[in-house]
Amino acid sequence: MNDIDTKEDLWGYGKRLRFVRDSIETAFPGRENSELRILDVGCGSATQLGLPLARLGYQLTGIDTHKPSINMAAELARDYPNATFICGSIEEMNTEPFDIVILSEVLEHVSEPEKLLAESLRHMTNGGLAIVTVPNGYGEFEWDSWLFQSLKLDRLLEKYAARRSAQNGSQHMVSSTENHESGHIQFFTQGRIHKMFKSCGLTITKKNGSTLASGPFAGHTLARFPAFIDWNARVTDKIPIIFSSGWFFALRRNLEADT
């Protein structure tokens, strides 16, 4: 197994990367990373998933409609010849099928999520692996964010956080996207996402929760404590998945549905 820094954060990005890596290794035992082709749909700037996967040696192709995000991804990946980034829509893409298709934190941003998922699966081999991650539409992140914005604390606390960061000399994590105007317009429940997978001919082989708390209130308070960050990711392995702020799914195509 290739080693990589999977340091945890409030959103469970380290946990997500481990989930993706472990799901791939389970789906393709004995295959070398360099043999496997990954399509990352809605890759953003690729800082938290695409680039780590490229560093693990996978043949990565990221696609996103937001040009500034793709430009950032391409700049950050300049030392990784196994990483390619495309600015465009999945409908216009014309390549050989991929072993793994990933849609991570993207379906909640689009008006027709089922259509995007189905179109993305068109680029996956019959024996391929799909990985989908979405926020819990009624989880802590959503109501935390709603309350934070309703009380108009976003500007106040962001200014405070920026001042405190400058005083302490700390560095902000590079954003996973340059597109900060595209908010959540879909709010998934377990029932809705399961129904979507079924309609697209997918069977869940593995699922997990991300973190318990991941909204701005938690980010400006509890996230300052490393012990909380670690506990926040571990606790969702022991409680019902509906209490997690987000969900990870590994899926295989139901071949019987295609016959």
VMD Tcl script that draws the C-alpha trace (Angstrom):
set ca {
  {0.00 0.00 0.00}
  {1.31 3.42 -0.93}
  {1.69 5.76 2.00}
  {0.38 9.31 1.94}
  {-0.28 12.05 4.45}
  {-3.92 11.67 5.49}
  {-3.94 14.27 8.24}
  {-7.50 14.85 9.40}
  {-9.49 18.08 9.29}
  {-12.96 19.31 10.21}
  {-14.54 18.03 6.98}
  {-13.01 14.57 7.10}
  {-10.89 15.04 3.97}
  {-8.26 12.67 5.33}
  {-10.94 10.11 6.09}
  {-12.44 10.57 2.62}
  {-9.08 9.98 0.94}
  {-8.57 6.80 2.96}
  {-12.09 5.66 2.04}
  {-11.39 6.22 -1.66}
  {-7.99 4.52 -1.52}
  {-9.28 1.51 0.44}
  {-12.32 1.13 -1.83}
  {-10.09 1.07 -4.90}
  {-7.75 -1.50 -3.38}
  {-10.72 -3.70 -2.47}
  {-12.28 -3.40 -5.93}
  {-9.03 -4.03 -7.83}
  {-6.88 -6.44 -5.75}
  {-3.42 -6.97 -7.15}
  {-3.65 -4.09 -9.62}
  {-0.89 -1.50 -9.56}
  {-1.99 2.09 -9.00}
  {-0.33 3.14 -12.25}
  {-2.60 0.72 -14.16}
  {-5.83 2.27 -12.91}
  {-7.50 5.23 -14.62}
  {-9.58 7.61 -12.48}
  {-12.06 10.21 -13.67}
  {-12.74 12.89 -11.05}
  {-15.94 14.69 -12.09}
  {-16.29 18.20 -10.67}
  {-12.70 18.03 -9.45}
  {-12.40 21.72 -8.50}
  {-8.79 22.67 -7.84}
  {-8.06 19.03 -6.89}
  {-6.17 19.93 -3.73}
  {-7.95 17.57 -1.33}
  {-8.60 14.49 -3.49}
  {-7.39 14.60 -7.08}
  {-3.79 15.61 -6.37}
  {-3.37 13.17 -3.45}
  {-4.59 10.39 -5.76}
  {-2.10 11.51 -8.41}
  {0.64 11.39 -5.78}
  {-0.40 7.81 -5.07}
  {0.41 7.02 -8.69}
  {-3.06 6.66 -10.23}
  {-3.70 7.87 -13.77}
  {-5.96 10.81 -12.93}
  {-8.18 12.88 -15.18}
  {-10.10 15.71 -13.54}
  {-12.89 17.62 -15.25}
  {-14.74 20.75 -14.13}
  {-16.67 23.53 -15.85}
  {-15.05 26.23 -13.70}
  {-11.95 27.48 -15.53}
  {-10.18 29.20 -12.59}
  {-10.39 25.96 -10.57}
  {-9.02 23.91 -13.47}
  {-6.22 26.43 -13.99}
  {-5.29 26.10 -10.32}
  {-5.38 22.29 -10.50}
  {-3.18 22.26 -13.60}
  {-0.68 24.59 -11.94}
  {-0.51 22.50 -8.77}
  {-0.14 19.29 -10.82}
  {2.68 20.52 -13.04}
  {5.08 17.96 -11.52}
  {2.67 15.04 -11.98}
  {2.58 13.77 -15.59}
  {-0.06 11.21 -14.56}
  {-2.58 14.01 -13.82}
  {-4.62 15.70 -16.55}
  {-7.24 18.41 -16.05}
  {-9.98 19.39 -18.50}
  {-12.21 22.44 -18.44}
  {-15.55 21.40 -19.87}
  {-18.70 19.40 -19.32}
  {-18.87 15.65 -18.91}
  {-21.37 15.48 -21.80}
  {-18.69 16.74 -24.19}
  {-15.98 14.38 -22.98}
  {-14.79 11.70 -25.42}
  {-12.19 9.32 -23.97}
  {-11.64 5.65 -23.26}
  {-13.64 4.30 -20.27}
  {-12.21 4.74 -16.78}
  {-11.78 2.09 -14.08}
  {-12.95 4.49 -11.36}
  {-15.37 7.39 -11.61}
  {-15.55 9.81 -8.67}
  {-18.17 12.46 -7.96}
  {-17.13 13.99 -4.66}
  {-19.01 16.95 -3.16}
  {-20.47 17.91 -6.54}
  {-24.01 16.50 -6.86}
  {-25.36 18.94 -4.27}
  {-24.29 21.86 -6.47}
  {-26.11 20.95 -9.70}
  {-29.72 21.28 -10.80}
  {-29.94 17.75 -12.22}
  {-27.79 15.49 -10.04}
  {-29.20 12.21 -11.37}
  {-28.47 13.28 -14.93}
  {-24.88 14.20 -14.04}
  {-24.36 10.87 -12.26}
  {-25.79 8.89 -15.19}
  {-23.69 10.82 -17.71}
  {-20.55 10.28 -15.62}
  {-21.21 6.52 -15.42}
  {-21.22 6.42 -19.21}
  {-17.44 6.87 -18.93}
  {-16.96 3.92 -16.53}
  {-16.04 0.38 -17.55}
  {-18.63 -2.33 -16.84}
  {-16.44 -3.74 -14.08}
  {-15.59 -0.30 -12.76}
  {-15.98 1.39 -9.40}
  {-18.01 4.53 -8.71}
  {-17.35 6.64 -5.63}
  {-19.84 9.31 -4.60}
  {-19.65 11.62 -1.60}
  {-22.37 14.11 -0.66}
  {-23.30 16.21 2.37}
  {-26.13 15.05 4.59}
  {-28.82 17.45 3.38}
  {-30.20 17.77 6.92}
  {-26.99 17.25 8.87}
  {-24.92 19.48 11.12}
  {-23.13 21.27 8.30}
  {-26.35 22.50 6.70}
  {-28.12 23.83 9.79}
  {-24.86 25.15 11.24}
  {-24.22 27.08 7.99}
  {-27.80 28.34 7.82}
  {-27.67 29.67 11.39}
  {-24.25 31.18 10.87}
  {-25.41 33.10 7.80}
  {-28.79 34.03 9.29}
  {-27.07 35.70 12.22}
  {-24.74 37.46 9.76}
  {-21.69 36.17 11.58}
  {-19.84 35.08 8.45}
  {-18.14 38.41 7.71}
  {-17.43 39.20 11.35}
  {-15.81 35.88 12.21}
  {-13.97 35.61 8.90}
  {-12.30 38.96 9.60}
  {-11.44 37.83 13.12}
  {-10.05 34.52 11.85}
  {-7.95 36.27 9.20}
  {-6.54 38.70 11.79}
  {-5.78 35.88 14.22}
  {-4.13 33.82 11.48}
  {-1.94 36.76 10.47}
  {-0.90 37.36 14.07}
  {0.01 33.71 14.61}
  {1.71 33.34 11.26}
  {-0.42 30.30 10.37}
  {-1.24 29.28 6.81}
  {-4.70 28.63 5.40}
  {-5.32 25.36 3.62}
  {-5.57 25.79 -0.16}
  {-9.23 25.72 -1.10}
  {-10.65 22.64 -2.82}
  {-12.24 24.95 -5.40}
  {-11.91 28.48 -6.72}
  {-15.67 28.58 -7.30}
  {-17.05 30.07 -4.09}
  {-20.33 31.27 -5.59}
  {-21.77 27.81 -6.23}
  {-23.69 26.87 -3.09}
  {-25.75 23.81 -2.21}
  {-29.03 23.54 -4.09}
  {-29.68 19.84 -3.44}
  {-30.26 18.44 0.05}
  {-29.95 14.68 0.11}
  {-31.46 12.17 2.49}
  {-30.37 8.54 2.66}
  {-33.61 7.55 0.96}
  {-33.18 9.99 -1.89}
  {-29.55 9.15 -2.61}
  {-30.24 5.40 -2.45}
  {-33.12 5.83 -4.92}
  {-30.82 7.78 -7.26}
  {-28.20 5.03 -7.15}
  {-30.82 2.38 -7.92}
  {-32.18 4.34 -10.88}
  {-28.64 4.58 -12.26}
  {-28.09 0.82 -11.92}
  {-25.65 1.03 -9.00}
  {-25.30 -1.18 -5.94}
  {-23.66 0.13 -2.76}
  {-20.72 -2.04 -1.71}
  {-19.45 0.18 1.10}
  {-20.54 3.36 2.85}
  {-19.31 5.51 5.70}
  {-19.98 8.81 7.43}
  {-17.57 11.73 7.20}
  {-17.53 13.77 10.41}
  {-20.11 14.71 13.02}
  {-19.63 18.51 12.97}
  {-18.29 20.43 9.99}
  {-20.08 23.78 9.84}
  {-18.67 27.28 10.37}
  {-19.52 27.46 14.10}
  {-17.53 24.28 14.69}
  {-14.83 25.59 12.38}
  {-14.34 28.79 14.38}
  {-14.48 27.10 17.78}
  {-13.95 23.38 18.27}
  {-11.79 22.92 15.17}
  {-8.93 24.68 16.96}
  {-8.42 21.57 19.10}
  {-6.61 18.60 17.49}
  {-8.26 16.17 19.92}
  {-11.68 17.28 18.69}
  {-10.70 16.93 15.03}
  {-9.62 13.34 15.64}
  {-12.71 12.47 17.70}
  {-15.01 14.22 15.21}
  {-13.95 11.84 12.43}
  {-13.83 8.67 14.54}
  {-17.19 9.05 16.28}
  {-19.19 8.68 13.06}
  {-17.91 5.11 12.71}
  {-19.83 4.24 15.88}
  {-23.15 6.01 15.41}
  {-25.94 5.72 12.79}
  {-24.85 7.21 9.48}
  {-27.79 9.64 9.41}
  {-26.05 11.71 12.11}
  {-22.94 12.32 9.98}
  {-22.45 15.65 8.23}
  {-21.62 13.82 5.01}
  {-21.67 10.39 3.41}
  {-19.17 8.35 1.38}
  {-20.36 5.61 -0.99}
  {-18.48 2.98 -3.01}
  {-20.65 1.48 -5.74}
  {-20.48 -1.10 -8.49}
  {-22.63 -1.25 -11.59}
  {-25.54 -3.67 -11.35}
  {-24.84 -5.54 -14.56}
  {-28.18 -7.32 -14.41}
  {-29.88 -3.93 -14.80}
  {-28.11 -3.44 -18.13}
  {-29.21 -6.76 -19.62}
}
mol new
graphics top color blue
foreach p $ca { graphics top sphere $p radius 0.5 }
foreach p [lrange $ca 0 end-1] q [lrange $ca 1 end] { graphics top cylinder $p $q radius 0.2 }
display resetview
